[in-house]
């Protein structure tokens, strides 16, 4: 089955990126710990990442792809290429202007938007501004990467676009290895070293997707920007799509602003975010990347039944993998954080703070994935306004809850607020889809999802019992024991879940086998 094969292709590339991302984070926190330099780096890196999600992934994965796919279906590659060239020229100029303005205003942005709480510590705001200035051109590169990735995805060339993030991780791992070798420690010099690594990685990633696009016969060239009717249509769709698609990053930035008042809180949130981003990236982002162009092409061809089938299949596939992941992260967050991060300058006390945030994020993981599954149904129909309105409600709820809960639970309150707001967004998206008839409710899908929940609960009980037993028997006292306990928990939990879902017929084993044979 082509859809399953595409999910697997993007998922495999994403797994490689996420694993290397973990290696990167392990090395980074071993070198920097959870101190002021780590806080400054994560805060500075969040800012270009926010704009990358808003301008790149938000706008082009939701507005550009449907329009580009429509040009492909109706006018062929030549018409699609003309449209892409016009968009590229406008985007290039906008990004140059935005980058120049941000570079000049960076100290003010740090004081007011990025991390106002850093003003209480001497030199922390200045270091953050310096690092953000070095890394902000990464936005320029990655926005163009996102556009070219959209082209490749529309042409069903998914692998290179999904594999590109590996380049960033390889470069940063190399830079961190130098820092560890020369024992630069948790110093400002180390922060500058890593930031320059991000800068150069951006240009390497851009070169990679540019070459991949040229291999398909696709040619881009810079021309005088003009707002042609297709480009104007893109802008009309892109602005609300950018807001809707980037809502998670907006929420994280809001959380960062609030958390900047607590020492090490930004680092704790970032490290817990990195862990739950593994299943989110492999499942949610992989499905979102594939689902939008597939839905756009099905709707462009007038095949509504295929579009609905694609959505339902994506929902079942995503929940089958997401629900047990969420339960595992929620049941044993400390063991996961301890095995991954506790070494060097990162202490068990830091692990407690990170694990608490991870446990709160875990229960929002299915919602984060469902947003990736449900949103493309609107975007493929060129309806970006509705998800934008829902995203606005999401952001407002997240801000209010973060401010309230931070007073009682510190940085963990921010994670709780983000998870609650994500579930509210899911309810709004699902209700909106069913009300418009975009996605008629399917009792069979509902039954299977409930049975997957039952299987996940059974797995969670087994994991809790295993952790209680190993702790009681003194089998978690050393790092090697904790690593072994985690490996056994993952393998045993996966076995319990799979057997339970097969026995309850939450999944059809024969259908899975047929799909695998078709996609081989």
C-alpha positions in Angstrom: 0.0 0.0 0.0 1.5 3.3 -1.1 0.3 5.3 1.9 1.8 2.9 4.4 5.0 2.7 2.5 5.2 6.5 2.4 4.6 6.7 6.2 7.4 4.1 6.7 9.8 6.1 4.4 9.3 9.3 6.2 9.2 7.6 9.6 12.5 5.8 9.0 14.3 9.0 8.1 12.7 10.8 11.0 13.8 8.0 13.4 17.4 8.5 12.2 17.1 12.2 12.8 15.6 11.8 16.2 18.1 9.2 17.4 20.9 11.5 16.4 19.0 14.3 18.0 19.1 12.4 21.3 22.8 11.8 20.9 23.2 15.6 20.3 21.2 16.4 23.4 23.0 13.8 25.6 26.3 15.4 24.6 25.1 18.9 25.0 23.7 18.5 28.5 26.8 16.5 29.5 28.8 19.5 28.5 26.6 22.3 29.6 24.4 20.7 32.3 21.2 22.7 33.0 23.0 26.0 33.8 22.8 29.5 32.4 24.6 28.8 29.1 22.3 25.9 28.3 19.3 28.1 29.1 20.7 30.8 26.8 21.3 28.5 23.9 17.9 26.8 24.1 16.1 30.1 24.4 18.1 31.6 21.4 17.6 28.5 19.3 13.8 28.5 20.0 13.4 31.9 18.3 14.5 31.0 14.8 12.8 27.6 15.2 9.5 29.4 16.0 9.7 31.5 12.8 10.8 28.4 10.8 7.7 26.6 11.9 5.5 29.6 11.2 6.9 30.7 7.8 8.2 27.3 6.6 6.3 24.2 8.0 3.2 26.2 8.8 2.8 28.1 5.6 4.3 25.7 3.0 3.2 22.3 4.3 -0.3 23.6 4.6 -0.8 26.3 1.9 1.9 25.8 -0.7 1.4 22.0 -1.1 -2.3 22.0 -2.0 -1.8 24.8 -4.6 1.3 23.2 -6.0 -0.5 19.8 -6.2 -3.4 21.4 -8.0 -1.0 22.9 -10.5 0.6 19.5 -11.0 -2.8 17.8 -11.5 -4.1 20.4 -13.9 -1.1 21.9 -15.7 1.7 19.4 -15.2 5.2 20.0 -14.0 5.7 23.1 -16.2 2.8 25.0 -14.6 3.8 23.9 -11.1 7.4 25.0 -11.7 6.3 28.5 -12.8 4.2 28.8 -9.7 7.1 27.7 -7.5 9.5 30.2 -9.1 7.1 33.1 -8.3 6.7 32.0 -4.7 10.5 31.4 -4.3 11.3 35.0 -5.4 8.8 36.5 -3.0 9.9 34.3 -0.2 13.6 35.0 -0.7 13.1 38.8 -0.4 10.8 38.5 2.6 13.2 36.3 4.4 16.2 38.6 3.7 14.3 41.6 5.2 13.0 39.7 8.2 16.5 38.4 9.0 18.1 41.9 8.7 15.4 43.4 11.0 15.8 40.6 13.6 19.6 40.9 13.6 19.3 44.6 14.4 16.5 44.3 17.0 17.8 41.1 18.8 18.7 42.6 22.2 15.2 44.2 22.4 13.6 40.9 21.3 15.4 39.0 24.1 14.3 41.5 26.7 10.6 41.5 25.6 9.8 38.3 23.7 12.4 35.5 23.9 13.3 35.4 27.6 12.5 38.5 29.6 13.2 36.7 32.9 16.9 36.5 31.9 17.3 40.2 32.8 17.6 39.2 36.5 20.9 37.4 35.9 24.0 39.4 34.8 25.1 38.7 31.2 22.5 36.1 30.5 20.3 38.3 28.2 23.4 39.6 26.4 24.7 36.0 25.7 21.2 34.9 24.5 21.1 37.9 22.1 24.6 37.0 20.7 23.7 33.4 20.2 20.3 34.3 18.6 22.1 36.6 16.1 24.4 33.9 15.0 21.6 31.3 14.6 18.8 33.5 13.1 20.0 33.0 9.5 19.1 29.4 10.0 15.5 30.6 9.5 16.4 31.9 6.1 17.9 28.6 5.0 15.2 26.4 6.6 12.3 28.3 5.1 13.7 27.7 1.6 14.4 24.1 2.6 10.7 23.8 3.6 9.6 25.1 0.3 11.8 22.7 -1.7 10.7 19.9 0.6 7.1 20.8 -0.2 8.0 20.4 -3.9 9.6 17.0 -3.3 6.8 15.8 -1.2 4.2 16.8 -3.8 6.3 14.8 -6.3 6.1 11.9 -3.8 9.9 12.1 -3.2 9.6 11.9 0.6 12.9 10.5 1.8 15.4 13.4 1.1 13.1 16.0 2.7 12.6 13.9 5.8 16.3 13.0 5.9 17.6 16.6 5.8 17.3 17.2 9.6 20.0 14.5 10.0 22.5 17.0 8.7 21.9 19.4 11.5 22.4 16.7 14.1 25.6 15.4 12.5 27.1 18.9 12.4 26.2 19.6 16.0 27.4 16.2 17.2 30.8 16.9 15.5 31.0 20.4 17.1 30.1 19.0 20.6 32.7 16.3 20.2 35.3 19.0 19.7 34.0 20.8 22.8 34.2 17.6 24.9 37.6 16.7 23.5 39.1 20.2 24.3 37.1 20.4 27.6 35.5 23.7 26.9 32.9 23.0 29.6 29.8 25.0 30.4 31.2 28.3 29.2 30.0 31.0 26.8 32.6 29.8 24.3 30.8 26.5 24.1 27.5 28.3 23.4 29.1 30.3 20.6 30.7 27.1 19.2 27.4 25.3 19.0 25.6 28.3 17.6 28.0 28.6 14.7 27.4 24.9 14.1 23.7 25.6 13.6 24.5 28.5 11.2 26.6 26.3 8.9 24.2 23.3 9.1 21.4 25.4 7.7 23.3 26.1 4.5 24.3 22.5 4.2 20.7 21.4 4.5 19.6 24.0 1.8 22.3 22.7 -0.6 21.1 19.1 -0.1 17.4 19.7 -0.9 18.3 22.0 -3.8 20.3 19.2 -5.4 17.5 16.7 -4.8 15.0 19.0 -6.5 17.3 19.5 -9.5 17.5 15.7 -9.9 13.8 15.6 -10.4 14.1 18.0 -13.3 12.8 20.8 -11.2 14.6 24.2 -11.7 14.3 27.3 -9.6 15.7 30.7 -10.4 15.5 34.0 -8.7 13.5 36.7 -10.5 12.0 40.1 -9.7 9.3 39.4 -7.1 5.7 39.9 -8.2 2.4 39.3 -6.6 0.7 37.2 -9.3 -2.8 35.8 -8.7 -1.5 32.4 -7.6 1.0 34.0 -5.2 -1.7 36.3 -3.8 -3.8 33.2 -3.3 -0.9 31.5 -1.5 -0.6 34.5 0.9 -4.3 34.5 1.7 -4.0 30.8 2.7 -0.5 31.0 4.2 -1.0 33.6 6.9 -3.8 31.7 8.8 -2.1 28.4 7.9 1.2 29.6 9.4 -0.6 30.5 12.7 -2.5 27.2 12.8 0.5 25.1 11.8 2.8 26.8 14.2 0.6 26.9 17.2 2.6 24.3 19.1 5.7 26.4 18.7 3.8 29.5 19.7 2.7 27.7 22.9 6.3 26.6 23.5 7.6 30.1 23.1 4.9 31.4 25.5 6.0 28.7 27.9 9.6 29.8 27.5 8.8 33.4 28.3 7.1 32.3 31.5 9.7 29.7 32.4 12.6 32.2 32.0 11.7 33.4 35.5 12.8 30.0 36.9 16.5 28.9 36.8 17.0 25.9 34.5 13.3 25.6 33.6 13.9 26.3 29.9 16.4 23.5 29.8 14.1 21.1 31.6 11.3 21.8 29.2 13.5 21.5 26.1 14.9 18.2 27.2 11.5 16.7 27.9 10.3 18.1 24.7 13.1 16.3 22.9 12.0 13.0 24.3 8.3 13.2 23.4 9.2 14.6 20.0 10.6 11.2 19.1 7.2 9.5 18.8 5.6 12.7 17.6 8.2 13.1 14.9 8.1 9.4 13.8 4.3 9.2 13.9 2.6 12.6 13.8 5.0 14.5 11.6 5.5 11.5 9.2 1.8 11.2 8.8 1.3 14.9 8.4 4.0 15.2 5.7 2.5 12.3 3.7 -1.2 13.0 4.4 -1.5 16.5 3.1 -0.2 15.9 -0.5 -2.1 12.6 -0.7 -5.4 14.3 0.4 -4.7 17.3 -1.9 -4.2 15.0 -4.9 -7.3 12.9 -4.1 -9.5 15.9 -3.7 -8.0 17.5 -6.8 -9.0 14.4 -8.7 -12.5 14.6 -7.2 -12.1 11.3 -5.3 -13.8 12.1 -2.0 -14.1 8.5 -0.9 -10.4 7.9 -1.3 -9.8 11.1 0.7 -12.0 9.9 3.6 -10.4 6.4 3.5 -6.9 8.0 3.7 -7.9 10.1 6.7 -9.3 7.1 8.6 -6.4 4.9 7.8 -4.0 7.6 9.0 -6.0 8.0 12.3 -5.9 4.3 13.1 -2.3 3.9 12.2 -1.2 6.9 14.3 -3.2 5.9 17.4 -1.9 2.3 17.2 1.6 3.7 17.7 0.9 6.8 19.8 -1.3 5.5 22.6 1.3 3.0 24.0 4.1 5.6 23.6 2.1 8.1 25.7 1.4 5.5 28.4 5.1 4.5 28.5 6.3 8.1 28.8 3.7 8.8 31.5 4.5 5.7 33.6 8.3 5.7 33.6 9.5 9.3 32.8 12.3 9.4 35.4 13.9 6.1 34.3 13.9 7.3 30.7 15.4 10.7 31.6 18.0 9.1 33.9 19.2 6.7 31.3 19.3 9.3 28.5 20.7 12.4 30.2 22.3 11.8 33.7 26.0 12.1 33.1 28.7 14.8 33.1 27.3 18.1 34.2 23.6 16.9 34.2 22.7 15.7 37.7 19.9 13.4 39.2 18.3 16.6 40.5 18.1 17.9 36.9 16.6 14.6 35.9 13.8 15.0 38.4 12.8 18.4 37.0 13.0 17.1 33.4 11.0 13.9 34.2 8.2 15.8 35.8 7.7 17.9 32.7 8.0 14.8 30.5 5.2 13.1 32.5 2.9 16.1 31.9 3.7 16.3 28.2 3.1 12.5 27.8 -0.6 12.7 28.3 -0.8 15.4 25.6 1.1 13.3 23.1 -1.9 11.7 21.4 -3.4 15.2 21.0 -0.2 16.5 19.4 -0.4 13.7 16.9 -4.1 14.0 16.3 -3.7 17.7 15.4 -1.2 16.5 12.7 -3.8 14.0 11.4 -6.9 16.2 11.5 -5.5 19.6 10.3 -4.6 18.4 6.7 -8.3 17.7 6.0 -8.9 21.4 6.2 -5.7 22.5 4.5 -6.2 20.1 1.6 -9.5 21.9 0.9 -7.8 25.2 1.0 -9.6 26.0 4.3 -6.9 27.6 6.5 -9.1 30.0 8.3 -10.9 27.5 10.4 -7.8 25.8 11.9 -6.4 29.3 12.5 -9.4 30.2 14.6 -9.1 27.0 16.5 -5.4 27.6 17.0 -6.2 31.1 18.4 -8.4 29.5 21.0 -5.7 26.9 21.7 -3.1 29.7 22.2 -5.3 31.7 24.5 -6.2 28.7 26.6 -2.5 27.8 26.9 -1.4 31.2 28.0 -4.1 31.5 30.6 -3.5 28.0 32.0 0.3 28.4 31.9 0.2 31.6 33.9 -2.1 30.1 36.5 -0.4 26.7 36.8 3.1 28.1 36.8 2.4 29.7 40.2 1.5 26.3 41.6 3.6 23.7 39.7 6.5 25.8 38.3 7.7 24.6 34.9 5.6 21.4 35.1 2.5 23.7 35.0 3.5 24.9 31.6 3.7 21.3 30.3 0.3 20.6 31.8 -1.2 23.7 30.2 0.3 22.7 26.8 -1.2 19.2 26.9 -4.7 20.5 28.0 -4.7 23.1 25.2 -3.7 20.5 22.6 -6.7 18.3 23.6 -9.0 21.3 23.3 -7.7 21.9 19.8 -8.4 18.2 18.9 -12.0 18.5 20.0 -12.5 21.7 17.9 -10.8 20.1 14.8 -12.8 16.9 15.0 -16.1 18.6 15.6 -15.4 21.0 12.8 -14.6 18.2 10.4 -17.7 16.2 11.2 -20.0 19.2 11.1 -18.8 20.1 7.6 -19.1 16.4 6.4 -15.4 16.3 5.7 -15.0 13.2 7.9 -18.2 11.2 8.7 -17.8 9.3 12.1 -16.8 5.7 11.6 -17.9 3.4 14.5 -15.3 0.8 13.4 -12.5 3.3 13.8 -13.9 4.3 17.2 -14.1 0.7 18.4 -10.5 0.0 17.4 -9.3 3.1 19.1 -11.0 2.1 22.4 -9.4 -1.4 22.1 -6.0 0.2 21.6 -6.6 2.2 24.8 -7.3 -1.1 26.6 -4.1 -2.6 25.2 -2.2 0.5 26.3 -3.6 0.4 29.8 -2.7 -3.3 30.1 0.8 -2.4 29.1 0.9 0.5 31.5 0.0 -1.8 34.4 2.8 -4.2 33.5 5.3 -1.4 33.3 4.3 0.0 36.7 4.6 -3.5 38.2 8.0 -4.0 36.6 9.3 -0.7 37.9 8.0 -1.4 41.4 9.6 -4.8 41.4 13.0 -3.7 40.2 13.1 -0.7 42.6 12.1 -2.9 45.5 14.8 -5.5 44.7 17.5 -2.9 44.4 17.9 -3.5 40.6 18.0 0.2 39.7 21.0 1.2 41.8 23.6 1.5 39.0 23.5 3.1 35.5 23.9 -0.3 33.8 21.0 -1.8 35.8 18.8 1.1 35.0 19.7 0.8 31.3 18.9 -2.9 31.3 15.6 -2.3 33.2 14.6 0.2 30.6 15.4 -2.1 27.7 13.4 -4.9 29.2 10.5 -2.6 30.0 10.4 -1.4 26.4 10.6 -4.8 24.8 8.2 -6.4 27.3 5.7 -3.6 27.2 5.6 -3.7 23.4 5.0 -7.4 23.5 2.1 -7.0 25.9 0.6 -4.3 23.9 0.9 -6.0 20.5 -0.5 -9.3 21.9 -3.4 -7.5 23.6 -4.4 -5.5 20.5 -4.2 -8.6 18.3 -6.3 -10.7 20.6 -9.0 -8.0 21.0 -8.9 -7.4 17.2 -8.0 -3.8 17.7 -5.7 -4.5 14.7 -6.2 -6.9 11.9 -2.9 -8.9 11.7 -3.8 -10.3 8.2 -4.5 -6.8 6.9 -1.2 -5.6 8.3 0.5 -8.5 6.5 -1.3 -7.7 3.2 -0.3 -4.0 3.5 3.3 -4.9 4.1 3.4 -7.2 1.1 1.8 -4.5 -1.1 4.3 -1.9 0.1 7.3 -4.1 -0.3 
